Amino acid sequence: MKIISALRNTFGLRRWLLAGMASGFVALSACGGGGSDVDRGPTTLPVAAKLNGLYWDKVESRLYLTDDTANNIRVWDGNQSFPAYAALPAAPASGATLGQLTRRSDGAFYTTRFGFGTDGAVVAVPKSGTAFNLEGTDPKRRRIGITTAPDGALLDGWFIKGGAGAVSQLSMNGQQASERELVTGLGKPVGLAVAGDTLYIGDQNNGQLLSYSLSKVRAQPAGLADGKLVATFTTLDGIDLMTAASDGTLFFGGSGGKLFQVNPKGETSVLASGWSKIIGVAYDESNRRLFAAVAAPDASGTASVRIVPVK
């Protein structure tokens, strides 16, 4: 197993270095290996899919991902294949348009549908049973990000074209759900993450990474100006879906092909660049490795999941 892992790392690094010479690739911040059988990267895993959200389950040591092409959730447990895990409800007329992926302690997954102003939704995937769309949410809300708070509550981000965006908390009763706004006045809240009592929001339109006290916005809804500005980005960075380590370190990519890390002090570093659009990310804290969903470079190309070692 160690030999296979070493070969995979060697070939993966060679591919990345060759790609870097052609596209100005920024060097990675750490080396793979670490003396274990875990593949810490750098590694490229091709996936015949249209990728969106990623979720790392630390209990199962498995990576889950949403796939627009098959309208399902797929899984990776260290092998080269990404088999289907669960089928989702039939895609609406606007398309699958899946977003971030999160999981609650009961094993149920939740993901969003963007919906282009007509079919925005939140999809629930019970650990045993059939997936279903939560009823009662406004389909005009274009949803992308969703995350789970430490107490198990679900938070989702949305916006309406031509209007403002918000982050809401979902209340569920069976298949029924309602949303209560916690932060309003946002542009396009794409990235969402929670670490402790801190809610982090990546606003793609404004190029801002903001933080709020989750307990405070639950008690009294806040606006854009009430947030703490953690870091700023350009519109070309196109910051996207986000994940957080337990200490509040944030990871996310974007349409500009850069993979960012922001530490709790707000210091920003670029783990890699020169890639195609980076969408979802997931962090395996035990093995200090990051997974990034990278879109296909063109219509004839293949999407991939990149494994990136983190210091």
C-alpha positions, -999 to +999 in steps of 0.1 A: +000+000+000+029+024+008+045+017-025+012+024-044+007+056-024+042+067-031+039+061-068+006+079-069+022+109-051+051+109-075+030+108-106+005+133-092+034+157-084+049+153-118+016+161-135+012+192-113+047+204-120+043+200-158+010+218-156+027+245-136+054+252-162+026+258-187+004+280-165+025+297-139+015+273-111+023+284-076+042+259-055+024+240-029+031+247+007+038+212+019+050+177+008+029+146+007+036+113+024+044+118+061+053+082+066+018+067+065-005+050+040-028+081+037-024+099+004-017+135+015-009+146-021-003+164-042-025+140-062-050+145-090-080+122-091-100+125-124-137+123-121-162+120-149-187+144-133-197+180-130-185+186-095-199+210-069-198+204-031-175+182-011-178+168+024-152+149+044-167+125+070-140+122+097-158+092+114-160+072+082-128+086+066-147+091+034-151+119+009-186+127-005-194+149-034-223+162-054-224+156-091-247+177-114-243+153-143-258+123-126-278+143-101-265+123-072-241+121-043-209+101-049-183+087-025-146+082-024-129+060+002-093+059-012-098+040-044-097+054-079-134+052-085-162+075-072-193+052-071-228+066-065-239+069-029-274+082-032-298+093-060-314+127-056-350+138-065-355+144-102-338+175-114-361+204-121-364+221-155-336+245-146-312+216-142-295+198-112-275+229-102-263+213-069-243+233-043-225+226-011-229+194+008-232+190+046-241+162+070-258+162+104-250+138+133-279+115+124-261+107+091-285+127+069-269+148+041-282+181+029-274+199-003-288+229-022-301+236-057-293+269-073-325+268-094-319+300-114-348+319-097-374+292-103-363+260-086-341+269-056-343+242-030-327+223-002-325+185-006-324+161+023-308+127+020-316+104+050-290+078+059-316+052+052-345+061+029-353+081-001-340+117-008-366+145-008-368+182-013-377+202+018-411+218+014-419+254+023-388+271+011-390+299-015-379+285-049-370+321-061-340+320-037-309+310-055-291+287-030-255+277-031-239+273+004-251+252+033-234+242+065-241+227+099-237+245+132-222+227+162-257+222+177-268+205+144-288+235+130-286+240+092-276+274+078-280+282+041-270+311+019-291+326-009-297+356-030-324+368-054-312+382-087-314+420-087-319+420-049-299+413-017-287+380-004-289+365+031-279+337+053-308+319+071-313+292+096-335+263+086-361+249+110-374+215+100-404+194+109-404+162+089-403+173+053-415+208+060-390+236+065-389+274+071-360+299+070-353+327+095-328+353+083-297+357+104-276+380+082-291+402+055-279+428+030-253+405+014-245+404-023-240+367-032-232+346-002-215+315-016-191+302+010-204+293+045-186+278+074-189+276+112-161+272+138-172+274+174-195+304+177-182+321+146-201+322+114-180+328+083-195+341+050-177+344+017-196+371-004-186+365-040-201+397-054-184+420-028-151+399-027-154+399+011-148+373+038-169+383+068-174+368+103-202+371+128-210+357+163-235+330+156-252+334+190-256+371+185-271+369+150-295+342+163-306+366+190-307+397+167-304+395+129-274+415+115-266+432+083-235+434+060-221+464+079-222+445+113-198+418+101-161+418+109-141+420+076-116+391+078-101+394+042-108+409+008-105+394-027-109+406-062-139+399-085-115+378-106-108+355-077-145+346-077-144+331-042-166+300-039-176+272-014-157+271+019-147+248+047-132+255+081-108+237+104-117+235+141-094+265+149-112+287+124-087+283+096-106+287+063-101+270+029-118+279-004-111+283-041-128+302-068-133+309-105-098+324-107-082+290-101-065+299-068-068+278-037-068+300-006-061+295+031-070+322+056-058+317+092-077+330+123-057+362+122-070+369+087-036+362+070-042+349+035-020+325+016-024+308-018-019+270-016-020+266-054-030+284-085-032+280-123-060+255-121-095+256-136-124+269-116-123+255-080-157+249-065-162+227-034-135+220-008-133+196+022-107+193+049-094+161+065-080+176+098-066+143+111-043+139+081-039+176+073-050+174+037-074+194+017-097+181-011-106+206-039-132+200-066-117+214-099-139+219-129-130+205-163-108+230-182-130+228-213-158+208-228-134+180-238-116+179-205-123+160-172-130+174-138-109+163-109-106+161-071-071+174-060-056+163-028-034+191-013-012+187+018-016+214+045+011+224+069 
